[in-house]
């Protein structure tokens, strides 16, 4: 089969590899019909996530048709020919975390749990195509994929919705929705979203669905802000505007009720002296992440408000505004998305027309051209918002 492989920092190649096979009784093999490049993949390509190995298959947003089913898949829940979307976090379905619907904290699905425990204090779940830190599982930017613990994870699609309408249930749509859900949005709330990439766009849509009165998109890329404005959201260009001042003006001096960080560790829009500080710390290997968006969200949020962080962070940050967070009663919530919790409700919203996931797709490529999709997505060229790949 053909698969998109990590071959070194800033290097991606499509290679010919053996087809996957059933290894455990609850596995299924999926012939992939649609997959996508995620912003989180860029953290791998940029070298910010450790334990990548040459030849690792990338991709954690994929769907397709079941072509083989392991003997342990329970109760015939999945059969050959079923059309399924695969969530990026792998859950066992039975541990304490899974029973609490904290699927990305699954205690059993990561065979390399010891590695993540050293980095994070406790192990994380397994993730497709996302380094050996999260299990070393082959990803879904390929013609076929082995889906593990499939009966606890894969979502069967039984309607006639297109692949493009349901593909993002694998990651970015539930991630954006969880970002808004963690905000406890009440009718009339003003919600500010840092980052107008795919996850940020879905966080904005979700905030609207959950009752926000005003949604504010913060970014510097004109095409991303235009995409948000087309949905009726207020926009702030951080290259030309002091973000905190703009937010105070838009909220009568109080700050947004709820703030969502949909940027994460590669944020670039802090004040110039803070940006230089972070880069120097990174060069000295004493800081791994750039938390400009998170700092700004905490400082901008109204007292007693909520900051929800769904942008990916991988290591250590410095100059965290703990004083503002504690003294102003700001609630901070975060987490890798518990995708399985949200897939069915969001599928229903798509069927009802409340959310239109296809609006963010700007580029469609065959899998064989995947490397050409990474460059414009990373460099924000050619108005690239989201790349969908077809094997």
Secondary structure, DSSP 8 states (H G I E B T S, - for coil): -EEEEEEETTEEEEEE-------STT-EEEEEEEEEE-HHHHHHHTT-SS---TTEE--S-EEEEEEEE-TTSGGG-S-TT-EEEE-SEE--SSSHHHHTT-GGG-SSS-TTHHHHHHHHSS---EEBTS-GGGT-B--SSBSEEEETTGGGT-EE--S---HHHHGGGGTHHHHHHHHHHTTT--TT-EEEEE--SHHHHHHHHHHHHTT-SEEEEEES-HHHHHHHHTTT-EEEETTTS-HHHHHHHHTTTS--SEEEE---TB---S-HHHHHHHHHHHHTTS---B-HHHHHHHHHS-TT-EEEE-S---S--SS--HHHHHHTT-EEEE-S--HHHHHHHHHHHHHTTS--GGGG--EEEEGGGHHHHHHHHHHT-TT---EEEE-
